[in-house]
């Protein structure tokens, strides 16, 4: 191949998201907007006949790409290129095409439609990740595991409780996404600089007719809200809000990928590894967490793109400048495509994730002796021992045990040292009771079940129609 190919298209993104930002959907939407504008103007009394409307409908999808390319090279203007190419097909309607409109009517309203539809695709995938995480969480809600702070063993939690942290981040993202969808506005028919001057002239100064036209068009494209004011374009801060949302989703995803890679190194939890998959070209035994790494890589990209939209919003001039155009063509679709790919991978991982309970138990047993020292002290005091003396005995045993572990690579024999110490009144039966893993998980299980019941299930029930039980295969 002699041309650059976009990896998001070839390797990562889903068919539905690729179609959402395809030339086909974009420019078909342009034509639908021209049709809707003409229909609304006809209904409000402008001199447009039914034959012209039918002519537009007849040619909505037969885009002559060669003629578009010819006109764009000639005019250096993409909207005019498509307008001329459409007019060559819909000859009867050509005189009334784009009546009173500016390019932003076509471009901005289409962008808002694609953003809305893209958000719905993202929401669908977020719900499916949440659904699979919910099932994973319930399965392991009572399975003790080491909890870490500073990546140092701290106390015990459960595998399911840790998963609630991932779900909690997703719930914040879903809440924000719902808010953005609910409040996303249509640009409407605002004219060249936002004053609707051309439409005032078309409707002989009748503001109500202009408002009716705007409402008719927005309703046809499924928007309840319309921007009250705009310049030539809608406020570019909206793009920043949307890309910040996608950045937030990416941050949640990256956090999950970090945790999974750490746990895979510990051999406690592992992402899927297929039968013929190769982990390393040189080391045949390796099982690299490539899916998690791909999430992390794409997430960094999406997070970085949010800065670009912020720069565009901050540097617009007055009613509009065109230095936003090329940037938005790249940044908005790429952010959606990459976020879509991230969630596709995350779904795939959770659907086939592997847990190794024996390895989890082994690591608990290695660290738990040091975590139960307070319980040993309490039990000893109950039997009449002096707290400070027991504390000193435990400190000495702890130091000697750590020395053997770190300097000589020996196993942790702290518990045996305690049992062998005649000054510490703890027998083997009592020690086994003390060492019961589930005594050290706090309210992990209860918190997990309550969180799923009160926070997660209501969201899944609300969006149950999005849940897809089929296998989330990856392109590569």
Order of alpha helices (4+ residues) and beta strands (2+ residues): alpha-alpha-alpha-alpha-alpha-alpha-beta-beta-alpha-beta-alpha-alpha-beta-alpha-beta-alpha-alpha-beta-alpha-alpha-alpha-alpha-alpha-alpha-alpha
